[in-house]
Amino acid sequence: MRPRMWLLLAAQLAALHGNSVLQQTPAYIMVQTNQMVMLSCKAISSSTTRIYWLRQLHAPSSNSHHEILAFWDSSKGTIHSEGVEQKKITVFRDGSSFFLNLTRVKLEDSGTYFCMVIGSPTLIFGTGTQLSVVDILPTTAQTTKKSTPKKTVCRLPRPETRKGPLCSPITLSLLVAGILVLLVSLGVAIHLYCRQRRARLRFMKQLYK
């Protein structure tokens, strides 16, 4: 990067917190080391022909340092700054959105990343994306599942089975009385039959005398 550009950037850093026409997503992202990260910057104005990607390693302050990583030019494509590993950083455009792709990130890649365009007469910065690179991602506490109460099933009481004789004394007495009546009736019928037979025999004897 030319010294004139560095001086211009240093003089215009006050515009960092001004109104921005560059919308960055996501606002915050945490990734594990050796992973890939893609940051997005959408330009409201479709006439943007060059966009820069910067990294701020410390919290914003008067002594904070901004490092230009690369910029995208409509005629030249991706241009990397000196000392930047080109295989690790890729800048490309898709419509009105510009992307910064970081591969195999390390702990020292943590910081706030800004996209920027050179306006007239000020610099216009994006809203910023805070990148946090960690060795191990924090584990989120598992949400305890609420146990659903079991539905109570109303069961009707079963009829009690009575043990012992099935017939009551009244039933037995009626049954015995019925049997006695049948026996008496049978005895009467036999007696009448015998009397009729004897009477017939006497009549037959008198007839043949």
Summary of the structure (lengths in Angstrom):
residues: 209
radius of gyration: 54.0
end to end distance: 168.3
largest distance: 173.9
contacts: 457
relative contact order: 0.16
helix: 27%
strand: 31%
